[in-house]
Amino acid sequence: MKKFLDENFLLESKTAETLYHNFAKEMPVIDYHNHLIPEQMANDINFENITQAWLYGDHYKWRAMRANGIDEYYITGGASDLEKFKKWAETVPYTLRNPLYHWTHLELQRYFDVYEVLSAENAERIYHECTAKLQTPEYSVLNLLRKMNVKTLCTTDDPLDNLEFHQKLKNDGVDIKVLPAFRPDKAMNADDTAGLNLYINKLATLSGAEINDLDTYLSALKARHDYFAANGCSVSDHGLEQIYAEDYTAEEVKSIFVKIRTQVALSLEEVLKFKSALLFEFALWDHEKGWVQQYHLGALRNNNNRLLSQLGPDTGFDSIGDFSQARQLSKFLNNLDSQNRLAKTILYNLNPADNELMATMIGNYNDGTVAGKVQWGSGWWFLDQKDGMIKQLNTLSNMGLLSRFVGMLTDSRSFLSYPRHEYFRRILCNLFGADVENGELPNDQEWLGKVIQDICYNNAKTYFNF
């Protein structure tokens, strides 16, 4: 029987152990998509306690606590941070076989040298032990990143963001590259015309010019895209239910924009045409600048209206959606490719039923100009766990080139989430190791080691060219 979470955790053969410890383990990290807060990094803050570092904003843990019957008072409510931590510790033993069980204990080990299994019995002691460390200079947020060998990361930023904290990080000469990513979802959200009008008004104020038609709107958004590029951005990101690729004319979209500004109700067809037009424009700008564009597809968000009204979005009430993806995605990519204006692209699916769809779709638009130009991204959100990662890696292996894959990202709001890269690397090495042990791959450790290091770091370094 192996010891829980020992040095060979998830490594089931000697070959896997060699591949991980000799090749994967020490590779740096490029985290090209996350939701970390730039201000916290620019000011290199210290968290007051482990609850703030670990539980604030972590809807993965919140969902588990709710499922365990924990009252909202101890999750997002007015309980003290110590009380919230105790309730999380009370929940942890019930998360057996949920990825949270592994992540929780990996994070305690890697950051805090705590090798106990967290429970209600030791919660208060571990809380104080970790909190004491977090208050020291060695545990500032930048040092937490350095501890995990993070070299470059991309935050997720609205076009209206002034990027002052990214600028401060650069001007301060911080050794970790913290770059913005352009996330214009709100700018195309015609489902909520009242909210979209407020957004347009803010953009007009920021740009110092009236926005009274589609052309001035696009011009103002393009200026923000240019501003992001001037501040080191070379990545866009879009969180969508599905790709929008309805047929439209310029005149139709101009008319729809007038309706938005005059608060005339839109039909579903008009909403889809507006979203399609904006999404296509963003993609053209990305290609023009040589950016990488990312599309996160398939989340059904904010399912619980009662709790949404109390707690707001991004609080743990989202799920996998069953949206149709293939035809519109193909049409969108084909429209760009036919003009030779398809940027490097990463596709992420949330519904595992779309795995083979994504793995085969990327092959339609890899044109030999760049290795792995169109990528199928790593297991995302609900698929960001052992089973999801294995399925993604196996499907990509069968239908594409795993060796050209750009690897793992955190997609996290937590500075303590970086052991997920280790988790991914162990799973990756175990898969290769099993194939060698079974005689399905040659025992060429030099070449296998190179491929693993490429997937862990080198491919992303070349692909993004940060």
C-alpha positions as CSV (number, residue, x, y, z in Angstrom):
1,M,0.0,0.0,0.0
2,K,1.4,3.4,-1.0
3,K,1.4,6.2,1.5
4,F,-1.2,9.0,0.9
5,L,0.2,11.8,-1.3
6,D,3.8,10.6,-1.1
7,E,6.6,11.7,-3.5
8,N,5.3,9.2,-6.1
9,F,1.7,10.2,-5.8
10,L,-0.2,9.3,-9.1
11,L,3.0,7.7,-10.5
12,E,2.2,4.0,-11.0
13,S,5.5,2.7,-12.5
14,K,9.2,3.3,-12.3
15,T,9.2,4.9,-15.7
16,A,6.6,7.3,-14.6
17,E,8.6,8.2,-11.6
18,T,11.7,8.8,-13.7
19,L,9.8,10.9,-16.2
20,Y,8.3,13.1,-13.5
21,H,11.2,13.5,-11.1
22,N,13.9,13.9,-13.8
23,F,12.1,15.9,-16.5
24,A,8.7,17.4,-15.4
25,K,9.1,18.4,-11.8
26,E,11.4,21.3,-12.1
27,M,10.0,22.9,-15.2
28,P,8.9,26.5,-14.8
29,V,5.2,27.5,-15.0
30,I,3.5,29.6,-17.6
31,D,0.0,30.3,-16.5
32,Y,-1.7,31.8,-19.5
33,H,-5.2,32.0,-18.1
34,N,-6.2,32.8,-14.5
35,H,-8.3,35.2,-12.5
36,L,-5.7,36.5,-10.0
37,I,-6.1,40.1,-8.9
38,P,-3.4,42.4,-10.4
39,E,-3.7,44.9,-7.5
40,Q,-2.7,42.3,-5.0
41,M,0.4,41.4,-7.0
42,A,1.3,45.0,-7.7
43,N,1.2,45.7,-3.9
44,D,2.7,42.3,-3.1
45,I,0.3,41.9,-0.3
46,N,0.3,39.4,2.5
47,F,-3.0,37.7,3.3
48,E,-4.1,38.2,6.9
49,N,-5.0,34.5,7.2
50,I,-5.4,31.2,5.3
51,T,-9.1,31.7,4.9
52,Q,-8.6,34.9,2.9
53,A,-5.9,33.1,0.7
54,W,-7.9,29.9,0.4
55,L,-11.6,30.4,0.7
56,Y,-12.4,33.9,-0.5
57,G,-13.8,33.6,-4.0
58,D,-13.3,29.9,-4.3
59,H,-16.6,28.6,-5.5
60,Y,-15.3,25.1,-5.8
61,K,-15.0,24.9,-2.0
62,W,-18.2,26.8,-1.5
63,R,-20.2,24.2,-3.6
64,A,-18.7,21.4,-1.5
65,M,-19.5,23.1,1.8
66,R,-23.1,23.7,0.6
67,A,-23.4,20.0,-0.4
68,N,-22.2,19.1,3.1
69,G,-25.0,21.1,4.7
70,I,-22.9,24.1,5.8
71,D,-25.0,27.2,6.3
72,E,-24.2,30.1,4.0
73,Y,-23.3,32.2,7.0
74,Y,-20.0,30.2,7.2
75,I,-19.4,30.3,3.5
76,T,-20.0,33.8,2.1
77,G,-21.7,35.2,5.2
78,G,-20.7,37.1,8.3
79,A,-18.8,34.3,10.2
80,S,-15.3,35.0,11.2
81,D,-12.4,33.8,9.1
82,L,-11.5,31.2,11.7
83,E,-15.1,29.9,11.8
84,K,-15.2,29.7,8.0
85,F,-11.9,27.7,8.0
86,K,-13.2,25.3,10.6
87,K,-16.3,24.7,8.5
88,W,-14.2,24.0,5.5
89,A,-12.0,21.6,7.6
90,E,-15.2,19.9,8.8
91,T,-16.1,19.4,5.1
92,V,-12.8,18.1,3.8
93,P,-13.1,14.5,5.1
94,Y,-16.4,14.3,3.1
95,T,-14.6,15.3,-0.1
96,L,-13.0,11.9,-0.6
97,R,-12.6,11.2,-4.3
98,N,-13.4,14.8,-5.2
99,P,-10.4,16.6,-6.6
100,L,-10.7,19.1,-3.7
101,Y,-9.4,16.4,-1.4
102,H,-6.1,16.1,-3.4
103,W,-5.8,19.9,-4.0
104,T,-6.4,20.8,-0.4
105,H,-3.6,18.5,0.9
106,L,-1.2,19.2,-2.0
107,E,-1.5,22.9,-1.2
108,L,-1.0,22.4,2.5
109,Q,2.1,20.4,1.8
110,R,3.7,22.5,-1.0
111,Y,3.1,25.9,0.5
112,F,3.0,25.3,4.3
113,D,4.9,22.0,4.9
114,V,1.7,20.6,6.6
115,Y,1.5,16.9,6.0
116,E,-1.5,16.1,8.1
117,V,-4.9,15.3,6.8
118,L,-7.1,18.3,7.5
119,S,-10.1,17.7,9.7
120,A,-12.3,19.4,12.3
121,E,-10.0,18.1,15.1
122,N,-6.8,19.8,13.8
123,A,-8.4,22.7,12.0
124,E,-7.7,25.5,14.5
125,R,-4.1,24.5,15.0
126,I,-3.4,24.3,11.2
127,Y,-5.3,27.6,10.7
128,H,-2.9,29.4,13.1
129,E,0.2,27.7,11.8
130,C,-0.5,28.6,8.2
131,T,-1.7,32.1,9.1
132,A,1.5,32.8,10.9
133,K,3.5,31.9,7.8
134,L,1.3,33.9,5.5
135,Q,2.0,37.0,7.5
136,T,5.8,36.8,6.9
137,P,7.6,38.4,3.9
138,E,8.4,35.0,2.5
139,Y,4.7,34.4,2.0
140,S,3.7,37.6,0.1
141,V,1.7,36.9,-3.0
142,L,4.7,37.3,-5.3
143,N,6.7,34.9,-3.2
144,L,3.9,32.4,-3.3
145,L,4.2,32.5,-7.1
146,R,8.0,32.2,-6.9
147,K,7.7,29.2,-4.6
148,M,5.8,27.5,-7.4
149,N,8.4,28.6,-10.1
150,V,5.8,30.8,-12.0
151,K,7.6,32.8,-14.7
152,T,4.7,34.3,-16.6
153,L,1.0,34.7,-16.0
154,C,-2.0,36.3,-17.7
155,T,-4.8,37.8,-15.7
156,T,-8.3,38.2,-17.1
157,D,-9.2,41.9,-17.7
158,D,-12.1,43.9,-19.0
159,P,-11.4,46.3,-21.9
160,L,-12.3,49.2,-19.6
161,D,-9.5,48.3,-17.2
162,N,-6.8,51.0,-17.0
163,L,-4.1,48.3,-16.4
164,E,-2.4,50.5,-13.8
165,F,-1.4,47.6,-11.7
166,H,0.2,45.7,-14.7
167,Q,2.1,48.9,-15.4
168,K,3.3,49.2,-11.8
169,L,4.5,45.6,-11.8
170,K,6.5,46.2,-15.0
171,N,7.8,49.5,-13.8
172,D,8.9,48.0,-10.5
173,G,10.9,45.4,-12.4
174,V,9.1,42.4,-10.9
175,D,10.8,39.2,-12.1
176,I,7.5,37.5,-12.8
177,K,5.8,38.7,-16.0
178,V,2.2,39.6,-15.2
179,L,0.4,40.4,-18.4
180,P,-3.2,41.4,-19.1
181,A,-5.6,39.3,-21.2
182,F,-8.4,41.1,-23.2
183,R,-11.9,39.7,-22.1
184,P,-14.6,41.7,-23.9
185,D,-17.6,39.5,-23.0
186,K,-19.6,42.5,-21.5
187,A,-19.0,44.5,-24.7
188,M,-21.1,42.1,-26.8
189,N,-23.7,41.1,-24.2
190,A,-26.9,42.1,-26.1
191,D,-28.9,39.7,-23.9
192,D,-28.9,42.6,-21.3
193,T,-29.4,45.8,-23.3
194,A,-29.7,47.9,-20.1
195,G,-26.4,46.6,-18.8
196,L,-24.8,46.9,-22.3
197,N,-25.9,50.6,-22.5
198,L,-24.2,51.3,-19.1
199,Y,-21.1,49.6,-20.4
200,I,-21.1,51.7,-23.6
201,N,-21.6,54.9,-21.6
202,K,-18.5,54.0,-19.4
203,L,-16.5,53.3,-22.6
204,A,-17.6,56.7,-24.0
205,T,-16.4,58.4,-20.9
206,L,-13.1,56.6,-20.9
207,S,-12.5,57.3,-24.6
208,G,-13.6,60.9,-24.4
209,A,-15.9,60.7,-27.4
210,E,-19.6,60.2,-28.0
211,I,-20.7,56.7,-29.0
212,N,-23.8,57.0,-31.0
213,D,-23.5,54.4,-33.8
214,L,-21.8,51.1,-34.4
215,D,-18.7,52.6,-36.1
216,T,-17.9,54.8,-33.1
217,Y,-18.5,51.9,-30.8
218,L,-16.1,49.6,-32.7
219,S,-13.6,52.4,-32.9
220,A,-13.6,52.9,-29.2
221,L,-13.3,49.2,-28.5
222,K,-10.5,48.9,-31.0
223,A,-8.7,51.8,-29.2
224,R,-8.9,49.7,-26.0
225,H,-7.5,46.7,-27.8
226,D,-4.6,48.8,-29.0
227,Y,-4.1,50.1,-25.4
228,F,-4.0,46.5,-24.1
229,A,-1.4,45.7,-26.8
230,A,0.7,48.7,-25.8
231,N,0.7,47.3,-22.2
232,G,2.0,43.9,-23.1
233,C,-1.2,42.1,-23.9
234,S,-1.0,39.4,-26.5
235,V,-3.9,37.1,-25.4
236,S,-7.7,37.5,-25.6
237,D,-10.2,35.3,-23.8
238,H,-14.0,34.8,-24.3
239,G,-16.3,33.0,-22.0
240,L,-19.3,31.9,-24.1
241,E,-22.1,29.4,-24.1
242,Q,-21.2,28.7,-27.7
243,I,-19.6,30.4,-30.6
244,Y,-21.8,32.9,-32.5
245,A,-21.5,32.8,-36.2
246,E,-24.9,34.0,-37.6
247,D,-25.0,35.5,-41.1
248,Y,-25.4,39.3,-40.9
249,T,-24.9,42.4,-43.0
250,A,-23.2,45.6,-41.8
251,E,-26.4,47.5,-42.2
252,E,-28.3,45.0,-40.0
253,V,-25.8,45.3,-37.2
254,K,-25.8,49.1,-37.4
255,S,-29.6,49.0,-37.1
256,I,-29.4,46.6,-34.1
257,F,-26.9,49.0,-32.4
258,V,-29.4,51.9,-32.8
259,K,-32.1,49.7,-31.1
260,I,-29.7,49.0,-28.3
261,R,-29.0,52.6,-27.7
262,T,-32.7,53.6,-27.9
263,Q,-33.6,50.7,-25.7
264,V,-35.8,49.0,-28.2
265,A,-36.3,45.3,-27.4
266,L,-34.2,42.9,-29.6
267,S,-35.4,39.7,-31.1
268,L,-33.3,36.5,-30.4
269,E,-32.1,36.7,-34.0
270,E,-30.9,40.2,-33.6
271,V,-29.1,39.3,-30.3
272,L,-27.3,36.5,-32.1
273,K,-26.3,38.7,-35.1
274,F,-24.9,41.4,-32.8
275,K,-22.9,38.9,-30.9
276,S,-21.6,37.3,-34.1
277,A,-20.5,40.6,-35.6
278,L,-18.6,41.7,-32.4
279,L,-17.0,38.3,-32.0
280,F,-15.8,38.3,-35.6
281,E,-14.4,41.9,-35.2
282,F,-12.5,40.9,-32.1
283,A,-11.0,37.9,-33.9
284,L,-9.8,40.2,-36.8
285,W,-8.0,42.5,-34.3
286,D,-6.4,39.5,-32.6
287,H,-5.0,38.3,-35.9
288,E,-3.8,41.7,-36.9
289,K,-1.7,41.9,-33.8
290,G,-0.6,38.3,-33.7
291,W,-2.4,37.5,-30.5
292,V,-3.6,34.1,-29.2
293,Q,-7.4,34.0,-28.9
294,Q,-9.0,31.7,-26.3
295,Y,-12.7,30.5,-26.3
296,H,-14.1,28.9,-23.2
297,L,-17.4,27.3,-24.3
298,G,-20.3,25.5,-22.7
299,A,-20.9,26.9,-19.2
300,L,-24.5,27.3,-18.1
301,R,-24.2,30.1,-15.6
302,N,-26.2,31.5,-12.7
303,N,-28.7,28.6,-12.5
304,N,-30.1,29.5,-9.1
305,N,-32.0,32.8,-9.4
306,R,-32.7,33.0,-5.7
307,L,-29.1,32.8,-4.6
308,L,-27.9,34.8,-7.6
309,S,-30.0,37.7,-6.3
310,Q,-28.5,37.3,-2.8
311,L,-24.8,36.6,-3.7
312,G,-24.3,37.7,-7.3
313,P,-22.5,35.9,-10.1
314,D,-19.4,33.6,-9.8
315,T,-20.5,32.3,-6.4
316,G,-20.9,28.6,-7.3
317,F,-24.2,28.2,-9.1
318,D,-22.9,27.3,-12.6
319,S,-23.0,24.0,-14.3
320,I,-22.2,22.2,-17.6
321,G,-24.4,23.2,-20.5
322,D,-25.5,21.0,-23.4
323,F,-25.1,23.7,-26.1
324,S,-24.6,22.6,-29.7
325,Q,-21.1,23.5,-30.6
326,A,-19.8,22.0,-33.9
327,R,-21.5,23.7,-36.7
328,Q,-21.2,27.3,-35.5
329,L,-17.7,26.8,-34.3
330,S,-16.7,25.4,-37.7
331,K,-18.4,28.3,-39.5
332,F,-16.7,30.9,-37.3
333,L,-13.2,29.4,-37.8
334,N,-13.8,28.8,-41.5
335,N,-14.9,32.4,-42.0
336,L,-11.7,33.7,-40.5
337,D,-9.5,31.1,-42.3
338,S,-11.0,31.8,-45.7
339,Q,-9.7,35.4,-45.3
340,N,-6.4,34.0,-44.0
341,R,-7.1,36.0,-40.8
342,L,-7.4,33.2,-38.2
343,A,-5.2,33.9,-35.2
344,K,-3.6,31.2,-33.1
345,T,-6.6,29.8,-31.2
346,I,-7.3,27.7,-28.1
347,L,-10.7,26.0,-27.6
348,Y,-11.9,24.8,-24.3
349,N,-15.1,22.8,-23.7
350,L,-16.9,22.3,-20.5
351,N,-19.2,19.5,-21.7
352,P,-17.1,16.2,-21.9
353,A,-19.5,15.1,-24.6
354,D,-17.7,17.6,-26.8
355,N,-14.2,16.1,-26.3
356,E,-13.9,14.3,-29.6
357,L,-15.6,17.2,-31.3
358,M,-12.9,19.6,-30.1
359,A,-10.1,17.2,-30.7
360,T,-11.1,16.8,-34.4
361,M,-12.2,20.4,-35.0
362,I,-8.7,21.8,-34.3
363,G,-7.2,19.6,-37.0
364,N,-9.4,21.3,-39.6
365,Y,-7.5,24.6,-39.1
366,N,-3.9,23.6,-38.5
367,D,-2.4,24.8,-41.7
368,G,1.3,24.1,-41.2
369,T,2.3,27.7,-40.5
370,V,2.7,27.2,-36.8
371,A,3.0,23.9,-34.8
372,G,-0.3,23.4,-33.1
373,K,-1.7,26.7,-34.4
374,V,-5.2,25.7,-33.2
375,Q,-5.2,24.0,-29.8
376,W,-7.7,22.1,-27.8
377,G,-7.1,23.4,-24.3
378,S,-6.7,21.4,-21.1
379,G,-9.6,20.1,-19.0
380,W,-11.5,23.2,-17.8
381,W,-13.5,23.9,-14.7
382,F,-15.6,20.8,-13.9
383,L,-13.2,18.8,-16.1
384,D,-10.1,20.1,-14.3
385,Q,-9.5,16.9,-12.4
386,K,-7.8,13.5,-12.7
387,D,-10.5,11.8,-14.8
388,G,-11.1,14.9,-17.0
389,M,-7.4,15.5,-17.6
390,I,-6.8,11.8,-18.5
391,K,-9.7,11.8,-21.0
392,Q,-8.5,15.1,-22.5
393,L,-4.9,13.8,-22.9
394,N,-6.0,10.5,-24.3
395,T,-8.5,12.0,-26.8
396,L,-5.9,14.5,-28.0
397,S,-3.4,11.7,-28.3
398,N,-5.7,9.7,-30.5
399,M,-6.9,12.5,-32.7
400,G,-4.1,15.1,-32.7
401,L,-0.6,15.6,-31.6
402,L,-0.3,15.6,-27.8
403,S,3.4,16.4,-28.2
404,R,2.5,19.9,-29.5
405,F,0.0,20.6,-26.7
406,V,0.5,23.9,-24.7
407,G,-0.3,22.2,-21.4
408,M,-1.9,23.2,-18.1
409,L,-3.3,26.5,-16.7
410,T,-4.9,27.3,-13.4
411,D,-8.0,29.3,-14.4
412,S,-8.1,30.1,-10.7
413,R,-8.7,33.0,-8.3
414,S,-6.3,31.6,-5.7
415,F,-2.6,32.2,-5.3
416,L,-2.5,28.7,-3.7
417,S,-3.8,26.9,-6.7
418,Y,-0.4,26.2,-8.5
419,P,0.0,22.6,-7.4
420,R,-2.6,21.9,-10.1
421,H,0.3,22.1,-12.5
422,E,2.1,19.5,-10.5
423,Y,-1.1,17.4,-10.5
424,F,-1.3,17.6,-14.3
425,R,2.4,16.8,-14.8
426,R,2.1,13.7,-12.6
427,I,-0.9,12.5,-14.6
428,L,0.9,13.2,-17.9
429,C,4.1,11.3,-16.8
430,N,2.0,8.4,-15.5
431,L,0.3,8.0,-18.9
432,F,3.6,8.0,-20.8
433,G,5.1,5.7,-18.2
434,A,2.3,3.2,-18.5
435,D,2.7,3.0,-22.3
436,V,6.5,2.4,-21.9
437,E,5.9,-0.3,-19.3
438,N,3.3,-1.9,-21.6
439,G,5.6,-1.9,-24.6
440,E,3.4,0.6,-26.4
441,L,6.2,3.3,-26.5
442,P,9.9,2.8,-26.8
443,N,11.9,3.4,-23.6
444,D,13.7,6.4,-25.1
445,Q,13.8,8.5,-22.0
446,E,15.7,11.3,-23.7
447,W,13.0,11.9,-26.3
448,L,10.1,11.2,-23.9
449,G,11.6,13.6,-21.4
450,K,11.9,16.3,-24.1
451,V,8.2,15.8,-25.1
452,I,7.1,16.0,-21.5
453,Q,9.1,19.1,-20.9
454,D,7.7,20.6,-24.0
455,I,4.1,20.0,-22.8
456,C,4.9,21.3,-19.4
457,Y,6.5,24.5,-20.5
458,N,8.4,24.8,-23.7
459,N,5.4,24.6,-26.1
460,A,3.6,27.4,-24.3
461,K,6.8,29.5,-24.2
462,T,7.1,29.1,-28.0
463,Y,3.4,29.4,-28.8
464,F,2.7,32.5,-26.8
465,N,6.1,34.2,-27.3
466,F,5.6,36.3,-24.2
